[in-house]
């Protein structure tokens, strides 16, 4: 879960910006070597930015960095 915690910290620092968006979160996550892109894509299969806000990211260790729309923050979730 350490991988998801690191990405959540990075993304939450960006989320404080008034210009934060899903595309900015995705761009930041692309620079993070621990994001598992095939699993992230599968996890976000029904993602809609207008409804969901921001994508969640699946890490190589199986943990997830999930967007919580009600709080406008990312949280780390364990594998499972």
C-alpha positions, 0 to 999 in steps of 0.5 A, spaced: 500 500 500 506 504 500 505 505 492 498 508 493 500 512 499 505 515 495 501 517 489 495 519 493 500 524 497 502 527 490 495 527 487 492 531 493 498 536 493 495 538 486 488 537 488 488 543 492 489 547 485 483 551 483 485 548 476 486 541 478 482 536 473 482 529 471 487 530 465 492 533 470 491 527 475 492 522 469 499 526 467 502 526 474 500 519 475 503 517 468 510 520 471 509 515 477 513 508 475 508 504 480 502 505 476 499 499 473 496 502 467 493 495 464 489 494 471 488 502 471 484 502 465 480 495 466 478 498 473 476 505 470 472 501 464 466 505 466 469 512 468 466 518 466 469 524 468 463 529 468 460 524 473 466 521 477 470 527 477 477 523 477 480 516 475 482 512 480 489 508 479 491 501 480 498 500 483 503 494 481 502 492 488 495 491 487 493 497 492 489 503 489 489 510 489 482 512 489 478 518 488 473 520 493 469 525 490 465 527 496 472 529 499 475 531 493 481 527 495 485 521 493 486 515 498 490 509 498 486 503 499 490 496 500 490 490 495 484 486 494 
